Amino acid sequence: MTSTLTAVVTTTACLVLHLTAAEQVASLPQVECPEKEGVQTYPHPELCDQFYLCSNGTLTLERCQNGLLFKGGHGATHHHCHYHWDVDCGNRALELIPLSSDGCEFQFGLYTDTAGACSGKYTRCEFGRAQLVECPPGLAFDVTIHRCQWPDQLEHIGCTAEQVTGFKCPSGIPSDPVSARFWPYPRFAIEGDCEKLISCVNGHPRIVSCGEDLVVDDSTLTCEEPELVPNCHYVQQRRRRSVRERRSDRTN
Ligand SMILES: *[C@@H]1O[C@H](CO)[C@@H](O)[C@H](O)[C@H]1NC(C)=O
């Protein structure tokens, strides 16, 4: 959708490109939004950090925050823009000048001050403010892909899956028949935890979460509806409480 509509914006927008930014905005009413309802975005034909935004037929020229670029689509970090490492600018000019502040190279970005070390923590910068974030349990931050990653994929920065997960996979097929059923990826329960289990991949433990609505059934080592797992009281209580809270939120 974006590509066909880009042509519409491109041909008309080219007329105003030689003007200054202020003049461009002033000139924008010459360019019409192809759709009169809803919110649509269109890449700027020449600049990777700018884009056109149509809100119910009103067109504006927008600029991504520092560290972000425009590619359109889902998963945007802030105001329709994505982290710069995630954007292929193609022929659009790319100008990335860091506006650094404490702990933040760009105003928006993900960083780690423990580069080259195995850590489940990283820094998320928004508007130049750094916030410490933790990876989901059992994962470590991979600075090269800016994402949390299985520690067995991060041996080059000193991660060992055993250290991060606190579990050591047995070598060979496990003696427990339920665990062995999942060979070559045998599973193990985590004592006292019915939301996650261990799955061994190439002999390395990975912590797998059942997700929001399911819990681990120890007797099968599968994720099930909590109703089917009566021994997981903790999660059931918490679920009941959160359902109650949601209900009272709605009535308030
Ligand atoms: C667009 O118009 C609809 C209907 O009038 C309104 O509900 C909605 O909030 C508007 N959206 C924007 C982005 O202005």
The ligand as an ORCA input file, in Angstrom:
! r2SCAN-3c Opt
* xyz 0 1
  C     -10.690     10.841     12.775
  O     -12.068     11.046     12.800
  C     -12.780     10.143     13.624
  C     -14.285     10.382     13.441
  O     -14.586     11.763     13.508
  C     -12.318     10.334     15.061
  O     -13.008      9.427     15.905
  C     -10.830     10.077     15.158
  O     -10.358     10.321     16.443
  C     -10.090     10.966     14.156
  N      -8.688     10.558     14.139
  C      -7.702     11.446     14.137
  C      -6.321     10.867     14.097
  O      -7.855     12.651     14.188
*
